[in-house]
Amino acid sequence: MKRIHLIFGLLVFVVFVITGRYMRLDFPDKGAISPDLRLLMRSRHIYILFSALIHLTLGIYLQIREPLWQKVLQYSGSIVLIATSAVLIWAFVAESYLTHTFSGLSLYGIVFSLVGVGLHVIGGLRAGTRL
């Protein structure tokens, strides 16, 4: 699972770089678009980086626990986070280029990122660990 997160995190990071270059090439004159749309595009772009960094961190530090209930939580968290990355990438495309407005996709992506990370935190705790 570590390797999957590491590779996926690198791929999502590449998407982040590509979307950044696309924004620069598509809108080289910052005055050509409204400040609201520019803020929307940048925030959705940063959400892609946010997602990539979560995967890269898990790719380096993830330790799958032995008890079945913990494994289930960790694998469930990974599935949620992978799906969330796809939602955040789609939110960039849909909200920045298709609708030019907030659609709620990015909100779902952020909330499900919280769920995925939460599942990893709960599933990764060791017995006797003090917080």
ABEGO torsion letter per residue (X at the ends): XAAAAAAAAAAAAAAAAAAAAAAAAABABAAABBAAAAAAAAAAAAAAAAAAAAAAAAAAABBBBABAAAAAAAAAAAAAAAAAAAAAAAAAAAAAAAAGBBAGAAAAAAAAAAAAAAAAAAAABBBGBBX
